[in-house]
Amino acid sequence: MSEEIMEYTSPSNPPAMPNMPGAGVMAQLDNINQGTVAIEASRAIAEAQGKLVIAKKFPRNEIAAYAKAMEACQRPTMAAKAFYSFPRGGQTVEGPTIRFAEELARCWGNIDYGIKELSQDDGKSEMQAYAWDLETNAQSVQNFTNPHQREQGKKMVTLTSQRDIYENNANMATRRLRSRILAILPSWFVEDAITECKKTLAGKNDAPLIDRVKNMVVQFAKMGVTQEQIEKRLKKKIDTMNADDFVEFIGIYNAIKQGESRIADWFESEKVASELTNELNEDGLL
């Protein structure tokens, strides 16, 4: 899927926006929507100023924010949603999820973030993902073009339903929003939170690792992934899974559940009866 991207992280001075439509088109828009544009511009300025004033009046307490984040990462439900995994070029790519990033932003405080659809035309949407630290004025913004298409099997299908277009835009923008939030947060803050989540997944809570592994197998089974398929990828028995293995498979589970990858990307399909029969015939056992 091709896309055009403009991305920057800046303490205060973002680059100029891309060229706007021609003067004739803009003149028409000015005539039609002049009042609406003026109202929206005033509202946006007032809203931004209000956020800055509140951030100045109630600055973050970094010690309290850190303690709040560590407490959140010690919760099993939070840690279970903290990581994703997906295959790329024969390797596994792992990282923190958007839910993890949003929780850290909540704990750190005074951060404005979100996604916007800037325009929609000719089978594509101009999108923006942004994060803004209201205290330091550090900003991280990414503008990109998202075609109204979705991969289905091995081909791209054009989307026509507004609901499908909205969901596709939200899905693509959310991945970029995750990166924008993490770019704004202090690296030490993010790294410590990741470590704490991994400790929680490794057993720093009431439930033993083996019990959480068994529960994970049950959740995979609801997706149609058997214990045998998990063990084949793991290359050992479930009951020998260690903390690092568990974190990896939690990431795989989250990626499949959130639609970022498919079961077939991770697990070999089980052989059906006809395939087994053919193999037995070839071996002269039938």
MINULO-351803 format. One record per residue: residue in three letters; residue number from 1; x, y, z of N, C-alpha, C in turn. Coordinates in steps of 0.02 Angstrom, whole numbers, plus 50000, padded with zeros to 5 digits. Example, Ala and Ser with C-alpha at 12.3 -4.5 7.8 and 13.67 -1.06 7.14 Angstrom:
code,pos,n_east,n_north,n_up,ca_east,ca_north,ca_up,c_east,c_north,c_up
ala,1,50660,49716,50390,50615,49775,50390,50660,49835,50390 $
ser,2,50642,49888,50354,50684,49947,50357,50645,50002,50394 $
//
This chain:
code,pos,n_east,n_north,n_up,ca_east,ca_north,ca_up,c_east,c_north,c_up
met,1,50043,49941,50000,50000,50000,50000,50045,50062,50000 $
ser,2,50037,50103,49949,50078,50163,49944,50047,50219,49984 $
glu,3,50089,50262,50011,50064,50319,50048,50117,50373,50050 $
glu,4,50096,50435,50056,50140,50491,50062,50143,50511,50136 $
ile,5,50203,50523,50162,50210,50536,50233,50249,50601,50245 $
met,6,50226,50641,50290,50265,50698,50316,50266,50691,50391 $
glu,7,50324,50685,50419,50330,50672,50491,50382,50718,50521 $
tyr,8,50370,50742,50582,50420,50782,50616,50408,50778,50691 $
thr,9,50462,50787,50728,50459,50796,50800,50498,50859,50815 $
ser,10,50465,50907,50846,50496,50972,50856,50477,51000,50923 $
pro,11,50523,51037,50956,50506,51068,51020,50457,51125,51013 $
ser,12,50456,51158,50956,50410,51216,50952,50391,51236,50881 $
asn,13,50432,51224,50831,50420,51253,50765,50408,51199,50712 $
pro,14,50346,51180,50699,50332,51131,50647,50344,51160,50579 $
pro,15,50359,51117,50528,50370,51142,50461,50305,51167,50430 $
ala,16,50311,51201,50374,50252,51225,50340,50209,51167,50315 $
met,17,50144,51177,50314,50099,51126,50291,50106,51118,50215 $
pro,18,50086,51060,50187,50090,51049,50115,50048,51101,50078 $
asn,19,50064,51111,50013,50028,51160,49972,49954,51146,49972 $
met,20,49914,51198,49979,49842,51192,49979,49816,51195,49907 $
pro,21,49751,51180,49895,49723,51181,49828,49731,51249,49796 $
gly,22,49719,51252,49730,49729,51313,49691,49688,51371,49715 $
ala,23,49707,51431,49692,49675,51493,49716,49601,51494,49698 $
gly,24,49583,51469,49637,49513,51470,49617,49470,51429,49662 $
val,25,49494,51369,49679,49456,51325,49724,49451,51356,49793 $
met,26,49506,51385,49816,49505,51415,49883,49458,51475,49885 $
ala,27,49455,51513,49829,49410,51570,49828,49337,51547,49834 $
gln,28,49320,51491,49801,49253,51465,49806,49238,51442,49877 $
leu,29,49287,51409,49907,49277,51385,49975,49269,51444,50023 $
asp,30,49308,51498,50010,49303,51557,50053,49233,51587,50049 $
asn,31,49205,51589,49989,49139,51618,49980,49085,51576,50014 $
ile,32,49094,51510,50012,49042,51466,50038,49048,51458,50113 $
asn,33,49110,51447,50138,49120,51427,50208,49158,51478,50249 $
gln,34,49160,51540,50228,49200,51590,50262,49182,51596,50336 $
gly,35,49118,51598,50350,49096,51604,50419,49113,51543,50460 $
thr,36,49103,51484,50431,49117,51422,50467,49191,51416,50482 $
val,37,49233,51433,50433,49306,51428,50442,49328,51476,50498 $
ala,38,49301,51536,50498,49320,51585,50549,49301,51561,50619 $
ile,39,49241,51534,50624,49218,51509,50689,49261,51451,50714 $
glu,40,49275,51404,50668,49315,51346,50687,49386,51365,50705 $
ala,41,49414,51414,50668,49482,51437,50683,49484,51470,50752 $
ser,42,49435,51510,50767,49432,51543,50833,49424,51492,50889 $
arg,43,49381,51443,50876,49370,51391,50926,49433,51351,50940 $
ala,44,49470,51333,50886,49531,51294,50893,49584,51332,50932 $
ile,45,49590,51397,50917,49639,51439,50952,49622,51444,51026 $
ala,46,49558,51456,51040,49537,51462,51110,49547,51397,51148 $
glu,47,49533,51341,51115,49542,51276,51147,49615,51262,51162 $
ala,48,49659,51277,51114,49731,51267,51124,49757,51311,51180 $
gln,49,49735,51374,51181,49758,51419,51234,49734,51396,51302 $
gly,50,49672,51371,51305,49645,51346,51368,49685,51287,51394 $
lys,51,49706,51242,51350,49746,51184,51370,49814,51206,51397 $
leu,52,49844,51255,51365,49909,51280,51387,49904,51314,51455 $
val,53,49851,51351,51466,49841,51385,51530,49832,51334,51586 $
ile,54,49792,51282,51574,49781,51231,51625,49845,51194,51640 $
ala,55,49884,51178,51587,49947,51143,51598,49996,51185,51639 $
lys,56,49994,51250,51626,50038,51296,51664,50016,51301,51737 $
lys,57,49951,51300,51747,49925,51307,51815,49932,51243,51855 $
phe,58,49927,51186,51821,49933,51122,51855,49988,51080,51823 $
pro,59,50051,51098,51834,50107,51061,51803,50111,50990,51831 $
arg,60,50139,50946,51790,50145,50876,51811,50195,50867,51868 $
asn,61,50182,50821,51910,50229,50799,51962,50261,50735,51935 $
glu,62,50323,50739,51913,50355,50683,51880,50362,50622,51926 $
ile,63,50373,50634,51990,50379,50578,52037,50312,50542,52044 $
ala,64,50259,50580,52051,50192,50550,52056,50172,50516,51991 $
ala,65,50190,50547,51934,50174,50518,51869,50210,50451,51859 $
tyr,66,50273,50449,51881,50312,50387,51875,50281,50332,51918 $
ala,67,50264,50349,51979,50234,50300,52025,50167,50274,51997 $
lys,68,50127,50319,51968,50063,50300,51939,50073,50252,51881 $
ala,69,50123,50266,51839,50137,50223,51781,50160,50154,51803 $
met,70,50204,50151,51853,50229,50086,51877,50172,50045,51907 $
glu,71,50127,50079,51943,50070,50044,51972,50025,50015,51917 $
ala,72,50015,50054,51863,49974,50030,51808,50006,49969,51774 $
cys,73,50072,49971,51767,50108,49916,51733,50111,49853,51775 $
gln,74,50097,49859,51840,50096,49801,51883,50029,49765,51882 $
arg,75,49981,49794,51847,49915,49761,51840,49918,49711,51782 $
pro,76,49900,49648,51794,49903,49597,51741,49862,49615,51679 $
thr,77,49804,49647,51688,49762,49664,51631,49796,49716,51587 $
met,78,49832,49762,51617,49869,49813,51580,49929,49781,51545 $
ala,79,49967,49741,51581,50027,49710,51552,50009,49664,51494 $
ala,80,49952,49630,51499,49931,49583,51446,49917,49618,51380 $
lys,81,49902,49683,51382,49886,49722,51321,49943,49768,51301 $
ala,82,50001,49760,51332,50055,49808,51322,50098,49796,51261 $
phe,83,50097,49735,51233,50144,49719,51179,50108,49689,51119 $
tyr,84,50137,49700,51060,50112,49669,50998,50170,49635,50963 $
ser,85,50155,49590,50917,50205,49557,50875,50175,49547,50806 $
phe,86,50216,49553,50754,50193,49535,50687,50254,49514,50645 $
pro,87,50242,49470,50595,50297,49445,50554,50316,49494,50499 $
arg,88,50381,49501,50486,50404,49543,50430,50471,49517,50406 $
gly,89,50473,49498,50343,50535,49475,50313,50565,49415,50348 $
gly,90,50522,49369,50371,50547,49309,50404,50567,49320,50477 $
gln,91,50558,49381,50503,50575,49396,50572,50513,49420,50609 $
thr,92,50517,49422,50675,50462,49445,50717,50477,49516,50742 $
val,93,50430,49561,50727,50436,49631,50750,50393,49639,50812 $
glu,94,50421,49665,50865,50385,49673,50928,50388,49745,50951 $
gly,95,50341,49764,50993,50342,49832,51021,50283,49845,51065 $
pro,96,50280,49904,51096,50223,49922,51139,50162,49940,51097 $
thr,97,50103,49927,51123,50040,49939,51088,50016,50011,51099 $
ile,98,49964,50030,51062,49934,50096,51070,49903,50102,51140 $
arg,99,49875,50048,51167,49846,50050,51234,49900,50066,51286 $
phe,100,49959,50037,51277,50016,50050,51322,50035,50124,51317 $
ala,101,50040,50150,51256,50059,50220,51246,50007,50267,51277 $
glu,102,49943,50252,51267,49890,50295,51294,49891,50295,51370 $
glu,103,49904,50237,51400,49906,50234,51473,49965,50274,51501 $
leu,104,50022,50271,51467,50079,50311,51490,50065,50386,51482 $
ala,105,50032,50405,51427,50014,50475,51418,49967,50499,51473 $
arg,106,49920,50456,51492,49874,50473,51547,49911,50483,51612 $
cys,107,49958,50438,51626,49997,50444,51688,50043,50504,51688 $
trp,108,50075,50519,51631,50123,50574,51626,50087,50641,51631 $
gly,109,50029,50646,51600,49987,50705,51605,50007,50763,51561 $
asn,110,49959,50808,51550,49970,50869,51509,49996,50854,51440 $
ile,111,49969,50801,51409,49986,50784,51340,49921,50782,51300 $
asp,112,49921,50818,51245,49865,50817,51198,49884,50774,51139 $
tyr,113,49842,50726,51120,49858,50683,51063,49794,50662,51029 $
gly,114,49800,50639,50968,49741,50617,50931,49755,50607,50858 $
ile,115,49702,50591,50820,49706,50582,50748,49652,50625,50715 $
lys,116,49667,50649,50655,49620,50692,50619,49618,50670,50545 $
glu,117,49559,50675,50516,49553,50668,50443,49552,50738,50415 $
leu,118,49604,50757,50379,49611,50824,50352,49569,50834,50289 $
ser,119,49564,50782,50249,49524,50786,50188,49510,50716,50162 $
gln,120,49460,50710,50118,49443,50646,50089,49423,50657,50017 $
asp,121,49461,50628,49969,49447,50640,49899,49483,50588,49856 $
asp,122,49453,50572,49798,49484,50527,49749,49508,50462,49779 $
gly,123,49466,50431,49820,49482,50365,49847,49537,50364,49898 $
lys,124,49548,50419,49932,49600,50420,49985,49583,50474,50036 $
ser,125,49614,50468,50093,49605,50517,50147,49673,50545,50168 $
glu,126,49674,50610,50179,49734,50642,50208,49725,50640,50284 $
met,127,49770,50606,50318,49763,50595,50390,49821,50628,50428 $
gln,128,49809,50639,50491,49861,50666,50535,49857,50632,50603 $
ala,129,49915,50611,50628,49922,50585,50696,49970,50633,50733 $
tyr,130,49952,50653,50794,49994,50702,50828,49995,50690,50903 $
ala,131,50048,50714,50934,50054,50716,51007,50089,50781,51026 $
trp,132,50065,50812,51079,50090,50879,51098,50097,50882,51174 $
asp,133,50158,50892,51198,50170,50903,51269,50155,50976,51285 $
leu,134,50102,50988,51322,50079,51056,51334,50124,51095,51381 $
glu,135,50168,51061,51417,50213,51096,51462,50278,51117,51427 $
thr,136,50306,51073,51388,50370,51087,51354,50360,51114,51284 $
asn,137,50298,51109,51258,50281,51129,51189,50315,51084,51137 $
ala,138,50339,51026,51158,50367,50978,51110,50310,50945,51072 $
gln,139,50318,50939,51005,50266,50911,50963,50294,50856,50919 $
ser,140,50253,50806,50905,50270,50754,50858,50209,50744,50813 $
val,141,50217,50756,50748,50161,50755,50702,50179,50713,50641 $
gln,142,50131,50675,50617,50141,50637,50555,50079,50644,50511 $
asn,143,50087,50673,50452,50034,50677,50402,50046,50622,50350 $
phe,144,49994,50588,50330,50002,50534,50281,49938,50526,50240 $
thr,145,49947,50495,50182,49891,50481,50137,49872,50408,50144 $
asn,146,49809,50395,50157,49786,50326,50165,49735,50309,50111 $
pro,147,49752,50265,50063,49704,50245,50011,49645,50208,50042 $
his,148,49586,50215,50012,49527,50180,50036,49527,50109,50008 $
gln,149,49574,50069,50033,49583,50000,50011,49599,49957,50071 $
arg,150,49583,49893,50064,49598,49846,50118,49623,49781,50087 $
glu,151,49674,49753,50117,49701,49690,50092,49653,49633,50109 $
gln,152,49635,49595,50059,49591,49538,50068,49621,49479,50030 $
gly,153,49647,49432,50068,49683,49377,50036,49749,49404,50009 $
lys,154,49759,49398,49943,49820,49422,49911,49806,49481,49865 $
lys,155,49748,49512,49871,49733,49569,49829,49704,49626,49870 $
met,156,49705,49686,49840,49679,49745,49874,49608,49757,49851 $
val,157,49562,49769,49898,49492,49781,49883,49476,49854,49898 $
thr,158,49443,49888,49851,49424,49958,49860,49364,49963,49908 $
leu,159,49368,50009,49955,49315,50019,50004,49267,50073,49979 $
thr,160,49203,50061,49985,49153,50110,49965,49108,50131,50023 $
ser,161,49099,50088,50073,49059,50104,50131,49095,50154,50175 $
gln,162,49059,50206,50198,49089,50256,50242,49113,50225,50308 $
arg,163,49076,50175,50331,49097,50141,50392,49163,50104,50382 $
asp,164,49170,50069,50325,49232,50034,50311,49290,50083,50303 $
ile,165,49277,50139,50270,49329,50190,50260,49351,50218,50328 $
tyr,166,49302,50233,50371,49318,50259,50437,49360,50210,50477 $
glu,167,49340,50147,50478,49377,50096,50516,49448,50086,50489 $
asn,168,49455,50088,50422,49520,50080,50391,49565,50140,50409 $
asn,169,49538,50200,50405,49576,50260,50423,49598,50258,50496 $
ala,170,49550,50239,50539,49565,50237,50611,49619,50186,50627 $
asn,171,49617,50129,50593,49666,50076,50604,49736,50099,50585 $
met,172,49742,50129,50525,49807,50152,50502,49833,50211,50544 $
ala,173,49788,50256,50563,49809,50314,50602,49830,50295,50673 $
thr,174,49797,50245,50702,49812,50224,50770,49884,50199,50776 $
arg,175,49908,50164,50726,49977,50139,50728,50026,50197,50730 $
arg,176,50011,50250,50693,50055,50308,50691,50048,50350,50755 $
leu,177,49988,50351,50783,49978,50387,50845,50020,50357,50901 $
arg,178,50025,50291,50902,50067,50257,50952,50138,50284,50949 $
ser,179,50166,50290,50890,50234,50314,50882,50241,50387,50902 $
arg,180,50189,50427,50888,50192,50498,50905,50192,50508,50980 $
ile,181,50151,50470,51016,50148,50476,51089,50215,50455,51120 $
leu,182,50241,50399,51096,50304,50374,51124,50362,50420,51108 $
ala,183,50357,50458,51052,50410,50506,51035,50411,50566,51082 $
ile,184,50353,50582,51110,50347,50639,51156,50369,50621,51227 $
leu,185,50354,50561,51249,50369,50540,51317,50444,50530,51327 $
pro,186,50471,50543,51387,50542,50531,51400,50559,50458,51390 $
ser,187,50617,50445,51359,50636,50375,51343,50644,50333,51406 $
trp,188,50671,50363,51459,50680,50325,51521,50613,50304,51551 $
phe,189,50564,50348,51544,50497,50334,51570,50465,50275,51533 $
val,190,50472,50275,51466,50445,50221,51425,50481,50155,51439 $
glu,191,50548,50158,51442,50588,50097,51452,50573,50065,51520 $
asp,192,50567,50105,51572,50551,50078,51638,50482,50047,51639 $
ala,193,50434,50077,51604,50367,50050,51601,50366,49983,51564 $
ile,194,50403,49979,51509,50408,49915,51472,50437,49861,51517 $
thr,195,50490,49877,51553,50522,49829,51598,50473,49805,51652 $
glu,196,50434,49852,51678,50386,49834,51731,50331,49789,51704 $
cys,197,50307,49803,51643,50256,49760,51613,50282,49690,51601 $
lys,198,50345,49684,51580,50374,49618,51568,50383,49581,51634 $
lys,199,50398,49617,51687,50403,49584,51753,50335,49557,51774 $
thr,200,50283,49595,51761,50215,49573,51777,50197,49510,51738 $
leu,201,50212,49511,51673,50197,49453,51631,50239,49392,51651 $
ala,202,50298,49406,51679,50343,49351,51698,50324,49319,51764 $
gly,203,50276,49349,51801,50254,49317,51862,50258,49358,51924 $
lys,204,50270,49423,51917,50272,49466,51976,50201,49485,51998 $
asn,205,50158,49436,52002,50090,49447,52026,50065,49382,52056 $
asp,206,50002,49379,52074,49975,49321,52111,49972,49257,52070 $
ala,207,49963,49262,52005,49953,49202,51964,50020,49174,51941 $
pro,208,50034,49109,51954,50097,49079,51930,50100,49080,51853 $
leu,209,50161,49078,51826,50170,49080,51754,50133,49023,51719 $
ile,210,50136,48963,51747,50104,48905,51714,50029,48914,51709 $
asp,211,49998,48947,51760,49926,48959,51757,49908,49009,51703 $
arg,212,49951,49060,51695,49938,49110,51643,49951,49081,51573 $
val,213,49998,49035,51569,50010,49001,51505,49949,48959,51486 $
lys,214,49921,48924,51534,49861,48883,51520,49803,48927,51498 $
asn,215,49795,48984,51531,49741,49030,51512,49753,49057,51442 $
met,216,49817,49070,51425,49833,49094,51358,49814,49042,51305 $
val,217,49827,48978,51319,49810,48924,51273,49735,48922,51262 $
val,218,49696,48932,51315,49623,48933,51309,49601,48990,51265 $
gln,219,49631,49049,51273,49612,49107,51233,49631,49097,51159 $
phe,220,49688,49066,51147,49708,49050,51078,49658,49001,51047 $
ala,221,49636,48952,51088,49589,48902,51062,49524,48934,51039 $
lys,222,49502,48988,51072,49442,49023,51052,49450,49055,50983 $
met,223,49513,49067,50963,49527,49094,50897,49534,49040,50844 $
gly,224,49538,48977,50868,49548,48922,50821,49620,48898,50817 $
val,225,49662,48921,50864,49732,48899,50866,49739,48845,50920 $
thr,226,49762,48786,50902,49766,48731,50949,49832,48732,50988 $
gln,227,49833,48693,51042,49895,48688,51081,49951,48658,51040 $
glu,228,49934,48611,50995,49984,48580,50952,50016,48631,50906 $
gln,229,49976,48677,50880,50004,48729,50837,50051,48776,50876 $
ile,230,50031,48792,50937,50073,48835,50979,50139,48800,50994 $
glu,231,50136,48736,51012,50197,48699,51029,50242,48690,50968 $
lys,232,50212,48684,50909,50252,48677,50848,50292,48740,50835 $
arg,233,50261,48798,50845,50297,48861,50836,50348,48870,50893 $
leu,234,50328,48852,50953,50371,48859,51011,50431,48811,51009 $
lys,235,50421,48754,50975,50472,48701,50969,50486,48667,51036 $
lys,236,50437,48668,51080,50441,48631,51142,50372,48628,51173 $
lys,237,50364,48593,51228,50299,48585,51259,50279,48649,51295 $
ile,238,50213,48657,51301,50185,48716,51333,50211,48725,51404 $
asp,239,50215,48670,51442,50233,48676,51512,50307,48694,51523 $
thr,240,50346,48699,51469,50416,48721,51475,50424,48793,51452 $
met,241,50370,48827,51437,50372,48897,51414,50399,48941,51469 $
asn,242,50447,48984,51452,50474,49031,51502,50443,49100,51494 $
ala,243,50466,49148,51534,50436,49214,51534,50444,49250,51467 $
asp,244,50503,49244,51435,50514,49276,51370,50468,49246,51317 $
asp,245,50460,49180,51318,50414,49147,51271,50343,49173,51281 $
phe,246,50323,49179,51343,50255,49200,51359,50243,49271,51333 $
val,247,50291,49316,51344,50284,49385,51319,50276,49386,51244 $
glu,248,50316,49345,51208,50312,49342,51135,50243,49319,51112 $
phe,249,50216,49266,51143,50151,49240,51122,50094,49286,51141 $
ile,250,50101,49324,51196,50051,49374,51212,50049,49427,51157 $
gly,251,50108,49447,51132,50111,49494,51077,50079,49467,51014 $
ile,252,50089,49404,51000,50058,49372,50941,49982,49371,50949 $
tyr,253,49960,49352,51009,49887,49350,51022,49856,49419,51012 $
asn,254,49887,49470,51039,49860,49538,51032,49858,49560,50959 $
ala,255,49911,49543,50921,49913,49563,50851,49857,49530,50811 $
ile,256,49843,49466,50825,49789,49431,50789,49722,49459,50810 $
lys,257,49713,49469,50875,49649,49493,50901,49633,49563,50874 $
gln,258,49684,49605,50866,49673,49673,50843,49674,49679,50767 $
gly,259,49682,49622,50732,49679,49622,50660,49742,49647,50625 $
glu,260,49798,49653,50662,49860,49676,50632,49897,49620,50596 $
ser,261,49879,49558,50610,49906,49501,50573,49855,49444,50575 $
arg,262,49869,49391,50538,49824,49335,50533,49853,49273,50568 $
ile,263,49810,49226,50584,49834,49164,50615,49885,49129,50570 $
ala,264,49871,49131,50504,49916,49097,50456,49985,49128,50454 $
asp,265,49992,49191,50477,50058,49223,50479,50103,49192,50532 $
trp,266,50073,49160,50581,50111,49134,50639,50110,49059,50645 $
phe,267,50054,49027,50628,50046,48956,50642,50031,48917,50579 $
glu,268,50061,48858,50574,50046,48814,50518,49978,48783,50529 $
ser,269,49940,48777,50475,49874,48746,50481,49881,48672,50493 $
glu,270,49835,48644,50532,49837,48572,50546,49816,48533,50484 $
lys,271,49846,48476,50474,49832,48436,50415,49763,48405,50420 $
val,272,49725,48411,50366,49659,48380,50364,49665,48307,50347 $
ala,273,49609,48271,50354,49610,48199,50345,49635,48178,50277 $
ser,274,49615,48214,50223,49635,48195,50156,49711,48199,50148 $
glu,275,49742,48251,50177,49814,48258,50173,49850,48201,50209 $
leu,276,49823,48183,50268,49853,48127,50304,49846,48062,50265 $
thr,277,49788,48052,50233,49777,47992,50194,49826,47988,50136 $
asn,278,49838,48043,50102,49884,48044,50046,49955,48028,50069 $
glu,279,49976,48054,50126,50042,48040,50152,50050,47965,50170 $
leu,280,49997,47938,50201,50000,47867,50218,50003,47824,50156 $
asn,281,49966,47843,50103,49969,47806,50040,50039,47808,50010 $
glu,282,50069,47868,50012,50136,47876,49985,50187,47833,50023 $
asp,283,50176,47825,50088,50221,47785,50129,50205,47710,50126 $
gly,284,50152,47692,50089,50133,47622,50084,50101,47593,50145 $
leu,285,50072,47638,50187,50041,47614,50249,49967,47603,50241 $
leu,286,49938,47620,50183,49867,47607,50171,49858,47567,50108 $
//
